Amino acid sequence: MCSRFMNGRVPSSRRYEPTDYEHAANCATHGLWIIPSLVGGSVLYFLSVDQWQAAAAWLYGAGLSGLFISSTLFHTVAWKIRHLRLVSLIRHLRLVSLIRHLRLVSLIRHLRLVSLLRHLRLVSLIRHLRLVSLIRHLRLVSLFHTVAWNIRHLQLVSLIRHLRLVSLIRHLRLVSLIRHLRLVSLIRHLRFVSLFHTVVWNIRHLRLVSLIRHLRFVSLFHTVVWNIRHL
């Protein structure tokens, strides 16, 4: 309770700072005694019987009234100054808070802008990577089609060479067969010619033998005829 309505004791090197409750109590109590002091000074002045009592009553009333008036003004001004300082501090704190809020808003906007820029950079990077991936995919597809076309071309060339080789082999086989048939025909022809010559030779031999026999018979006949004539 005391800590709420009044501050604690301070060291001798510092000035005591009253609370708002103390300022209000000082202003109320000191201001409340201004009117009684004026009334008391006036009563003493009017009850004075001579000039010295009137001067003393006037000085006492003026001093007492001035004391309460100056004390009330002092506490009021001190309270008002403290209030103005507090209001200025609150305004300063509000201004500082507003500046911090504006800085925070600016920082948030800056962070949002940085985040947006990073997001845009990330999106641009992702699009660039997708484009690079698409280009690599297209290059890979083109390379695949080129390799497939080369493989098909090589297969076609190999097939053509194989067909040419098969055709050449068939041609060589046909040529070999023709040569074989020609050789067989030649061998048969030679056999036929040899047989023909053999037959001709046999016929000639038979004719020669027949001629020799005929000549022998004729010679024998002439011999017989000669012998008969001789006899």
MARPA-852743 format. One record per residue (C-alpha): residue in three letters; residue number from 0; x, y, z. Coordinates in nm, 3 decimals, decimal comma. Layout:
BEGIN
<pt 'ALA'; NUM; <X; Y; Z>>
...
//
This chain:
BEGIN
<pt 'MET'; 0; <0,000; 0,000; 0,000>>
<pt 'CYS'; 1; <0,283; 0,238; 0,089>>
<pt 'SER'; 2; <0,469; 0,149; -0,227>>
<pt 'ARG'; 3; <0,158; 0,243; -0,426>>
<pt 'PHE'; 4; <0,084; 0,583; -0,265>>
<pt 'MET'; 5; <0,442; 0,689; -0,191>>
<pt 'ASN'; 6; <0,792; 0,600; -0,300>>
<pt 'GLY'; 7; <1,056; 0,446; -0,080>>
<pt 'ARG'; 8; <1,344; 0,621; 0,087>>
<pt 'VAL'; 9; <1,616; 0,753; -0,142>>
<pt 'PRO'; 10; <1,984; 0,816; -0,068>>
<pt 'SER'; 11; <2,102; 1,163; 0,025>>
<pt 'SER'; 12; <2,260; 1,219; -0,316>>
<pt 'ARG'; 13; <1,924; 1,196; -0,494>>
<pt 'ARG'; 14; <1,607; 1,406; -0,478>>
<pt 'TYR'; 15; <1,285; 1,247; -0,361>>
<pt 'GLU'; 16; <1,027; 1,202; -0,636>>
<pt 'PRO'; 17; <0,669; 1,210; -0,498>>
<pt 'THR'; 18; <0,402; 0,998; -0,653>>
<pt 'ASP'; 19; <0,085; 1,132; -0,816>>
<pt 'TYR'; 20; <-0,109; 1,053; -0,502>>
<pt 'GLU'; 21; <0,136; 1,258; -0,294>>
<pt 'HIS'; 22; <0,114; 1,550; -0,538>>
<pt 'ALA'; 23; <-0,266; 1,536; -0,529>>
<pt 'ALA'; 24; <-0,268; 1,515; -0,148>>
<pt 'ASN'; 25; <-0,021; 1,806; -0,116>>
<pt 'CYS'; 26; <-0,219; 2,021; -0,358>>
<pt 'ALA'; 27; <-0,548; 1,936; -0,185>>
<pt 'THR'; 28; <-0,428; 1,988; 0,172>>
<pt 'HIS'; 29; <-0,227; 2,304; 0,102>>
<pt 'GLY'; 30; <-0,492; 2,450; -0,125>>
<pt 'LEU'; 31; <-0,760; 2,367; 0,130>>
<pt 'TRP'; 32; <-0,585; 2,586; 0,394>>
<pt 'ILE'; 33; <-0,557; 2,895; 0,171>>
<pt 'ILE'; 34; <-0,909; 3,018; 0,247>>
<pt 'PRO'; 35; <-0,884; 2,958; 0,626>>
<pt 'SER'; 36; <-0,549; 3,141; 0,632>>
<pt 'LEU'; 37; <-0,703; 3,437; 0,446>>
<pt 'VAL'; 38; <-1,005; 3,432; 0,675>>
<pt 'GLY'; 39; <-0,783; 3,403; 0,985>>
<pt 'GLY'; 40; <-0,557; 3,688; 0,869>>
<pt 'SER'; 41; <-0,863; 3,906; 0,797>>
<pt 'VAL'; 42; <-1,014; 3,826; 1,139>>
<pt 'LEU'; 43; <-0,686; 3,912; 1,314>>
<pt 'TYR'; 44; <-0,661; 4,231; 1,108>>
<pt 'PHE'; 45; <-1,013; 4,339; 1,196>>
<pt 'LEU'; 46; <-0,969; 4,244; 1,563>>
<pt 'SER'; 47; <-0,648; 4,444; 1,597>>
<pt 'VAL'; 48; <-0,677; 4,750; 1,823>>
<pt 'ASP'; 49; <-0,379; 4,948; 1,712>>
<pt 'GLN'; 50; <-0,152; 4,996; 1,416>>
<pt 'TRP'; 51; <0,114; 4,744; 1,526>>
<pt 'GLN'; 52; <-0,139; 4,465; 1,577>>
<pt 'ALA'; 53; <-0,289; 4,544; 1,236>>
<pt 'ALA'; 54; <0,056; 4,528; 1,073>>
<pt 'ALA'; 55; <0,137; 4,205; 1,257>>
<pt 'ALA'; 56; <-0,202; 4,056; 1,161>>
<pt 'TRP'; 57; <-0,148; 4,163; 0,800>>
<pt 'LEU'; 58; <0,204; 4,016; 0,792>>
<pt 'TYR'; 59; <0,091; 3,694; 0,961>>
<pt 'GLY'; 60; <-0,212; 3,651; 0,733>>
<pt 'ALA'; 61; <-0,011; 3,741; 0,421>>
<pt 'GLY'; 62; <0,276; 3,508; 0,518>>
<pt 'LEU'; 63; <0,045; 3,220; 0,608>>
<pt 'SER'; 64; <-0,167; 3,267; 0,297>>
<pt 'GLY'; 65; <0,146; 3,314; 0,082>>
<pt 'LEU'; 66; <0,293; 2,998; 0,236>>
<pt 'PHE'; 67; <-0,009; 2,784; 0,144>>
<pt 'ILE'; 68; <-0,052; 2,956; -0,194>>
<pt 'SER'; 69; <0,316; 2,914; -0,285>>
<pt 'SER'; 70; <0,318; 2,557; -0,154>>
<pt 'THR'; 71; <0,002; 2,477; -0,352>>
<pt 'LEU'; 72; <0,146; 2,642; -0,664>>
<pt 'PHE'; 73; <0,477; 2,460; -0,614>>
<pt 'HIS'; 74; <0,313; 2,119; -0,580>>
<pt 'THR'; 75; <0,071; 2,195; -0,865>>
<pt 'VAL'; 76; <0,349; 2,311; -1,096>>
<pt 'ALA'; 77; <0,572; 2,018; -0,992>>
<pt 'TRP'; 78; <0,283; 1,779; -1,047>>
<pt 'LYS'; 79; <0,200; 1,944; -1,379>>
<pt 'ILE'; 80; <0,565; 1,939; -1,487>>
<pt 'ARG'; 81; <0,589; 1,573; -1,388>>
<pt 'HIS'; 82; <0,262; 1,509; -1,568>>
<pt 'LEU'; 83; <0,390; 1,697; -1,873>>
<pt 'ARG'; 84; <0,715; 1,503; -1,853>>
<pt 'LEU'; 85; <0,517; 1,182; -1,822>>
<pt 'VAL'; 86; <0,294; 1,289; -2,112>>
<pt 'SER'; 87; <0,604; 1,387; -2,311>>
<pt 'LEU'; 88; <0,763; 1,056; -2,217>>
<pt 'ILE'; 89; <0,445; 0,874; -2,318>>
<pt 'ARG'; 90; <0,435; 1,069; -2,643>>
<pt 'HIS'; 91; <0,804; 1,000; -2,691>>
<pt 'LEU'; 92; <0,746; 0,634; -2,616>>
<pt 'ARG'; 93; <0,447; 0,636; -2,851>>
<pt 'LEU'; 94; <0,660; 0,810; -3,112>>
<pt 'VAL'; 95; <0,941; 0,562; -3,051>>
<pt 'SER'; 96; <0,686; 0,280; -3,062>>
<pt 'LEU'; 97; <0,541; 0,429; -3,381>>
<pt 'ILE'; 98; <0,889; 0,462; -3,529>>
<pt 'ARG'; 99; <0,967; 0,106; -3,423>>
<pt 'HIS'; 100; <0,632; -0,004; -3,562>>
<pt 'LEU'; 101; <0,706; 0,178; -3,888>>
<pt 'ARG'; 102; <1,055; 0,029; -3,891>>
<pt 'LEU'; 103; <0,904; -0,310; -3,814>>
<pt 'VAL'; 104; <0,644; -0,260; -4,089>>
<pt 'SER'; 105; <0,921; -0,143; -4,324>>
<pt 'LEU'; 106; <1,133; -0,440; -4,216>>
<pt 'ILE'; 107; <0,837; -0,675; -4,268>>
<pt 'ARG'; 108; <0,773; -0,519; -4,609>>
<pt 'HIS'; 109; <1,144; -0,543; -4,685>>
<pt 'LEU'; 110; <1,146; -0,905; -4,570>>
<pt 'ARG'; 111; <0,831; -0,971; -4,773>>
<pt 'LEU'; 112; <0,994; -0,800; -5,071>>
<pt 'VAL'; 113; <1,314; -0,999; -5,014>>
<pt 'SER'; 114; <1,105; -1,315; -4,971>>
<pt 'LEU'; 115; <0,912; -1,226; -5,288>>
<pt 'LEU'; 116; <1,239; -1,161; -5,473>>
<pt 'ARG'; 117; <1,380; -1,489; -5,341>>
<pt 'HIS'; 118; <1,056; -1,661; -5,439>>
<pt 'LEU'; 119; <1,073; -1,504; -5,785>>
<pt 'ARG'; 120; <1,440; -1,600; -5,810>>
<pt 'LEU'; 121; <1,353; -1,950; -5,692>>
<pt 'VAL'; 122; <1,066; -1,967; -5,943>>
<pt 'SER'; 123; <1,298; -1,833; -6,214>>
<pt 'LEU'; 124; <1,564; -2,085; -6,108>>
<pt 'ILE'; 125; <1,306; -2,366; -6,110>>
<pt 'ARG'; 126; <1,184; -2,256; -6,455>>
<pt 'HIS'; 127; <1,546; -2,231; -6,572>>
<pt 'LEU'; 128; <1,618; -2,578; -6,433>>
<pt 'ARG'; 129; <1,301; -2,710; -6,597>>
<pt 'LEU'; 130; <1,404; -2,546; -6,924>>
<pt 'VAL'; 131; <1,756; -2,689; -6,892>>
<pt 'SER'; 132; <1,606; -3,029; -6,805>>
<pt 'LEU'; 133; <1,371; -3,000; -7,105>>
<pt 'ILE'; 134; <1,662; -2,903; -7,332>>
<pt 'ARG'; 135; <1,867; -3,194; -7,196>>
<pt 'HIS'; 136; <1,567; -3,423; -7,241>>
<pt 'LEU'; 137; <1,521; -3,299; -7,598>>
<pt 'ARG'; 138; <1,893; -3,342; -7,662>>
<pt 'LEU'; 139; <1,878; -3,689; -7,511>>
<pt 'VAL'; 140; <1,570; -3,773; -7,720>>
<pt 'SER'; 141; <1,741; -3,631; -8,030>>
<pt 'LEU'; 142; <2,055; -3,829; -7,946>>
<pt 'PHE'; 143; <1,843; -4,138; -7,886>>
<pt 'HIS'; 144; <1,664; -4,091; -8,220>>
<pt 'THR'; 145; <2,000; -4,026; -8,391>>
<pt 'VAL'; 146; <2,149; -4,339; -8,234>>
<pt 'ALA'; 147; <1,835; -4,537; -8,320>>
<pt 'TRP'; 148; <1,847; -4,402; -8,677>>
<pt 'ASN'; 149; <2,218; -4,486; -8,699>>
<pt 'ILE'; 150; <2,149; -4,833; -8,558>>
<pt 'ARG'; 151; <1,867; -4,881; -8,808>>
<pt 'HIS'; 152; <2,089; -4,744; -9,084>>
<pt 'LEU'; 153; <2,369; -4,979; -8,978>>
<pt 'GLN'; 154; <2,122; -5,266; -8,956>>
<pt 'LEU'; 155; <1,989; -5,173; -9,300>>
<pt 'VAL'; 156; <2,344; -5,146; -9,436>>
<pt 'SER'; 157; <2,431; -5,475; -9,268>>
<pt 'LEU'; 158; <2,114; -5,629; -9,413>>
<pt 'ILE'; 159; <2,198; -5,492; -9,757>>
<pt 'ARG'; 160; <2,553; -5,623; -9,723>>
<pt 'HIS'; 161; <2,415; -5,955; -9,601>>
<pt 'LEU'; 162; <2,173; -5,968; -9,894>>
<pt 'ARG'; 163; <2,454; -5,873; -10,130>>
<pt 'LEU'; 164; <2,672; -6,140; -9,970>>
<pt 'VAL'; 165; <2,388; -6,393; -9,996>>
<pt 'SER'; 166; <2,329; -6,286; -10,356>>
<pt 'LEU'; 167; <2,703; -6,311; -10,422>>
<pt 'ILE'; 168; <2,714; -6,654; -10,258>>
<pt 'ARG'; 169; <2,413; -6,762; -10,461>>
<pt 'HIS'; 170; <2,574; -6,617; -10,773>>
<pt 'LEU'; 171; <2,899; -6,797; -10,693>>
<pt 'ARG'; 172; <2,704; -7,115; -10,624>>
<pt 'LEU'; 173; <2,518; -7,068; -10,952>>
<pt 'VAL'; 174; <2,845; -6,999; -11,134>>
<pt 'SER'; 175; <2,999; -7,301; -10,963>>
<pt 'LEU'; 176; <2,694; -7,507; -11,056>>
<pt 'ILE'; 177; <2,713; -7,384; -11,414>>
<pt 'ARG'; 178; <3,083; -7,461; -11,423>>
<pt 'HIS'; 179; <3,014; -7,799; -11,266>>
<pt 'LEU'; 180; <2,742; -7,866; -11,521>>
<pt 'ARG'; 181; <2,974; -7,752; -11,797>>
<pt 'LEU'; 182; <3,248; -7,973; -11,656>>
<pt 'VAL'; 183; <3,006; -8,264; -11,629>>
<pt 'SER'; 184; <2,886; -8,194; -11,982>>
<pt 'LEU'; 185; <3,246; -8,171; -12,098>>
<pt 'ILE'; 186; <3,330; -8,495; -11,919>>
<pt 'ARG'; 187; <3,027; -8,660; -12,075>>
<pt 'HIS'; 188; <3,123; -8,517; -12,411>>
<pt 'LEU'; 189; <3,477; -8,642; -12,367>>
<pt 'ARG'; 190; <3,345; -8,980; -12,260>>
<pt 'PHE'; 191; <3,114; -8,983; -12,558>>
<pt 'VAL'; 192; <3,398; -8,879; -12,788>>
<pt 'SER'; 193; <3,624; -9,140; -12,632>>
<pt 'LEU'; 194; <3,349; -9,398; -12,670>>
<pt 'PHE'; 195; <3,294; -9,283; -13,025>>
<pt 'HIS'; 196; <3,664; -9,307; -13,100>>
<pt 'THR'; 197; <3,673; -9,647; -12,931>>
<pt 'VAL'; 198; <3,381; -9,764; -13,138>>
<pt 'VAL'; 199; <3,537; -9,620; -13,450>>
<pt 'TRP'; 200; <3,867; -9,780; -13,363>>
<pt 'ASN'; 201; <3,693; -10,111; -13,297>>
<pt 'ILE'; 202; <3,509; -10,083; -13,625>>
<pt 'ARG'; 203; <3,832; -10,006; -13,804>>
<pt 'HIS'; 204; <4,002; -10,289; -13,619>>
<pt 'LEU'; 205; <3,724; -10,526; -13,716>>
<pt 'ARG'; 206; <3,745; -10,408; -14,073>>
<pt 'LEU'; 207; <4,119; -10,450; -14,066>>
<pt 'VAL'; 208; <4,085; -10,797; -13,918>>
<pt 'SER'; 209; <3,821; -10,878; -14,176>>
<pt 'LEU'; 210; <4,047; -10,742; -14,447>>
<pt 'ILE'; 211; <4,338; -10,942; -14,314>>
<pt 'ARG'; 212; <4,122; -11,250; -14,305>>
<pt 'HIS'; 213; <4,000; -11,175; -14,653>>
<pt 'LEU'; 214; <4,352; -11,128; -14,770>>
<pt 'ARG'; 215; <4,454; -11,448; -14,602>>
<pt 'PHE'; 216; <4,160; -11,622; -14,761>>
<pt 'VAL'; 217; <4,245; -11,475; -15,099>>
<pt 'SER'; 218; <4,607; -11,572; -15,052>>
<pt 'LEU'; 219; <4,501; -11,917; -14,949>>
<pt 'PHE'; 220; <4,269; -11,930; -15,241>>
<pt 'HIS'; 221; <4,543; -11,825; -15,479>>
<pt 'THR'; 222; <4,775; -12,070; -15,318>>
<pt 'VAL'; 223; <4,523; -12,346; -15,361>>
<pt 'VAL'; 224; <4,457; -12,236; -15,714>>
<pt 'TRP'; 225; <4,826; -12,224; -15,787>>
<pt 'ASN'; 226; <4,876; -12,561; -15,632>>
<pt 'ILE'; 227; <4,590; -12,698; -15,830>>
<pt 'ARG'; 228; <4,733; -12,554; -16,149>>
<pt 'HIS'; 229; <5,071; -12,677; -16,060>>
<pt 'LEU'; 230; <4,942; -13,020; -16,006>>
//
